[in-house]
Amino acid sequence: MTIKYILVLIAEYLIGCLNGALLYSYVFRHQDIRQYGSGNAGSTNVLRVYGVVPALCVFAFDALKGVLGMMLCYRVCGRGDLIVTLCALAIVCGHNWPIFTNYKGGKGIATTFGIALTMNPWIAVPAFTMAMLILAITRIMALGTVTAVLAGAVAVWVIPNQPLYARITIPLLFLMTAWQHRGNIARILKGEENKFEFGKKE
């Protein structure tokens, strides 16, 4: 692996470290979002604590860094299967474990969506829609997001003619999603996961 690829991977990780929830809470609220709600630095916790508009802005920011990070990869390194996969994982690792905030970040859903969007919007957009439908029916955010990423990981293998990097990356991102939501998954299986109260801020 050349120095160019190493520098791009470092840049991808640092892009991922720019956490929208933390930036919003620091700049506009003079708070640390991790001290409120669920303690997570992601758009779901922003929705709980600050409301719909800030959450949408944070989700868009974190998704956009996934898009821009992959565009940087494609532009500088091309679309080799290994480097694209590594770049995608570096972005999400930066979001989940940011060096600037003691490695405590979000769960990577919005950033994963942005990455998947660059690989195949025909998979990413239906998966996002599925997540919203499951949330509307069950009011369990984690169930919607984890199920949607799993559906994307299956779809990328079922749909023909997908690039190998997508078939590798999206399932790996699902594993990272499942790991980040392992506590939620355990509570869902026990029937103990809290349901989301729409229109309610903590």
C-alpha positions as CSV (number, residue, x, y, z in Angstrom):
1,M,0.0,0.0,0.0
2,T,1.5,3.3,-1.1
3,I,1.9,6.4,1.0
4,K,-1.0,8.0,-0.9
5,Y,-3.4,5.3,0.2
6,I,-2.2,5.6,3.8
7,L,-2.8,9.4,3.8
8,V,-6.2,9.0,2.3
9,L,-7.2,6.4,5.0
10,I,-6.0,8.8,7.7
11,A,-8.0,11.6,6.0
12,E,-11.1,9.3,5.9
13,Y,-10.8,8.6,9.6
14,L,-10.5,12.3,10.4
15,I,-13.5,13.1,8.3
16,G,-15.4,10.5,10.2
17,C,-14.3,12.2,13.5
18,L,-16.3,15.3,12.6
19,N,-19.4,14.3,14.6
20,G,-22.5,16.3,13.8
21,A,-24.2,15.7,17.1
22,L,-21.2,16.9,19.1
23,L,-20.6,19.9,16.9
24,Y,-24.2,20.9,17.2
25,S,-24.4,20.5,20.9
26,Y,-21.1,22.3,21.5
27,V,-21.6,25.2,19.1
28,F,-25.4,25.9,19.4
29,R,-26.2,24.6,22.9
30,H,-22.8,24.9,24.7
31,Q,-23.4,21.4,25.9
32,D,-22.0,17.9,25.4
33,I,-24.8,15.8,24.0
34,R,-23.2,12.7,25.6
35,Q,-24.3,14.1,29.0
36,Y,-28.0,13.9,28.0
37,G,-30.6,11.4,26.9
38,S,-29.0,8.1,26.0
39,G,-25.5,9.5,26.2
40,N,-24.9,8.7,22.5
41,A,-23.5,11.2,20.1
42,G,-25.8,10.6,17.2
43,S,-28.9,12.0,15.5
44,T,-31.3,9.7,17.5
45,N,-30.2,11.2,20.8
46,V,-30.3,14.7,19.3
47,L,-33.9,14.0,18.3
48,R,-34.7,12.9,21.9
49,V,-32.9,15.9,23.5
50,Y,-33.2,18.8,21.1
51,G,-36.0,17.9,18.6
52,V,-36.7,17.1,15.0
53,V,-34.9,19.9,13.1
54,P,-31.6,19.6,14.9
55,A,-31.7,15.8,14.5
56,L,-32.4,16.1,10.7
57,C,-29.5,18.6,10.4
58,V,-27.2,16.2,12.3
59,F,-28.3,13.2,10.3
60,A,-27.7,15.1,7.0
61,F,-24.2,16.2,8.2
62,D,-23.1,12.7,9.2
63,A,-24.5,11.2,6.0
64,L,-22.8,13.9,3.9
65,K,-19.4,13.1,5.4
66,G,-20.0,9.5,4.3
67,V,-20.7,10.7,0.8
68,L,-17.8,13.1,0.7
69,G,-15.4,10.6,2.2
70,M,-16.2,8.0,-0.5
71,M,-16.0,10.6,-3.3
72,L,-12.5,11.4,-2.0
73,C,-11.6,7.7,-2.1
74,Y,-13.0,7.3,-5.7
75,R,-11.2,10.5,-6.8
76,V,-7.8,9.9,-5.4
77,C,-7.6,6.1,-5.1
78,G,-10.1,4.8,-7.7
79,R,-12.5,2.0,-7.0
80,G,-10.3,-0.9,-6.1
81,D,-12.2,-3.3,-3.9
82,L,-9.7,-3.3,-1.0
83,I,-9.1,0.5,-0.8
84,V,-12.8,1.3,-1.1
85,T,-13.7,-1.1,1.7
86,L,-10.9,0.3,3.9
87,C,-11.9,3.9,3.3
88,A,-15.5,3.1,4.2
89,L,-14.6,1.4,7.4
90,A,-12.2,4.2,8.3
91,I,-15.0,6.8,8.0
92,V,-17.3,4.9,10.2
93,C,-14.6,4.1,12.7
94,G,-13.9,7.8,12.9
95,H,-17.6,8.5,13.6
96,N,-17.9,5.7,16.2
97,W,-14.5,6.2,17.9
98,P,-13.3,9.8,17.3
99,I,-9.8,10.6,18.5
100,F,-10.8,14.2,19.4
101,T,-13.5,13.2,21.9
102,N,-11.9,10.3,23.8
103,Y,-13.1,7.7,21.3
104,K,-16.7,8.1,22.3
105,G,-18.9,8.9,19.3
106,G,-22.1,7.7,17.7
107,K,-23.3,4.4,16.3
108,G,-22.6,5.2,12.6
109,I,-26.1,4.8,11.0
110,A,-26.2,8.1,9.2
111,T,-22.6,7.8,8.0
112,T,-23.3,4.2,6.9
113,F,-26.3,5.5,4.9
114,G,-24.1,8.1,3.2
115,I,-21.5,5.5,2.2
116,A,-24.2,3.1,1.0
117,L,-25.8,5.9,-1.0
118,T,-22.6,6.4,-3.0
119,M,-22.4,2.6,-3.7
120,N,-26.0,2.0,-4.7
121,P,-28.8,4.5,-4.0
122,W,-31.3,1.8,-5.1
123,I,-30.3,-0.2,-2.0
124,A,-29.7,2.7,0.4
125,V,-32.9,4.6,-0.1
126,P,-35.3,1.6,0.2
127,A,-33.4,0.5,3.3
128,F,-33.8,4.0,4.8
129,T,-37.5,3.9,4.0
130,M,-37.7,0.5,5.7
131,A,-36.1,1.9,8.8
132,M,-38.6,4.7,9.0
133,L,-41.5,2.4,8.5
134,I,-40.4,0.0,11.2
135,L,-39.8,3.0,13.5
136,A,-43.3,4.3,12.8
137,I,-44.9,0.9,13.5
138,T,-42.8,-0.2,16.5
139,R,-41.5,3.1,17.8
140,I,-38.1,1.3,18.4
141,M,-35.4,3.2,16.6
142,A,-32.7,0.5,17.0
143,L,-35.0,-2.2,15.5
144,G,-35.6,-0.1,12.4
145,T,-31.9,0.9,11.8
146,V,-30.4,-2.5,12.4
147,T,-33.0,-4.3,10.3
148,A,-32.5,-1.8,7.5
149,V,-28.7,-2.2,7.4
150,L,-29.2,-6.0,7.5
151,A,-31.6,-5.7,4.6
152,G,-29.0,-3.7,2.6
153,A,-26.3,-6.3,3.4
154,V,-28.6,-9.0,2.0
155,A,-29.8,-7.0,-1.0
156,V,-26.3,-6.2,-2.2
157,W,-25.7,-10.0,-2.6
158,V,-29.1,-10.7,-4.1
159,I,-29.2,-8.0,-6.7
160,P,-26.9,-9.0,-9.6
161,N,-23.9,-7.1,-10.9
162,Q,-23.0,-5.3,-7.7
163,P,-19.3,-4.4,-7.4
164,L,-17.3,-6.6,-5.1
165,Y,-16.4,-3.7,-2.8
166,A,-20.1,-3.0,-2.1
167,R,-20.7,-6.7,-1.4
168,I,-17.8,-6.7,1.1
169,T,-18.3,-3.2,2.6
170,I,-22.1,-3.2,3.3
171,P,-22.1,-6.5,5.2
172,L,-19.1,-5.3,7.2
173,L,-20.9,-2.1,8.0
174,F,-23.8,-4.2,9.2
175,L,-21.5,-6.1,11.6
176,M,-20.3,-2.7,12.9
177,T,-23.9,-1.5,13.3
178,A,-24.8,-4.7,15.2
179,W,-21.9,-4.3,17.5
180,Q,-22.7,-0.7,18.2
181,H,-26.3,-1.6,18.9
182,R,-25.5,-4.8,20.9
183,G,-27.1,-3.4,24.0
184,N,-30.2,-2.4,22.1
185,I,-30.4,-5.8,20.5
186,A,-30.2,-7.5,23.8
187,R,-33.0,-5.3,25.2
188,I,-35.2,-5.9,22.2
189,L,-34.8,-9.6,22.6
190,K,-35.9,-9.3,26.2
191,G,-38.7,-6.9,25.3
192,E,-37.1,-4.2,27.4
193,E,-36.1,-1.6,24.8
194,N,-37.6,1.8,25.3
195,K,-40.0,2.9,22.7
196,F,-39.5,6.3,21.1
197,E,-42.0,9.0,22.0
198,F,-42.6,11.2,19.0
199,G,-42.8,14.9,19.6
200,K,-41.4,14.5,23.1
201,K,-38.1,16.1,24.1
202,E,-36.2,15.1,27.2
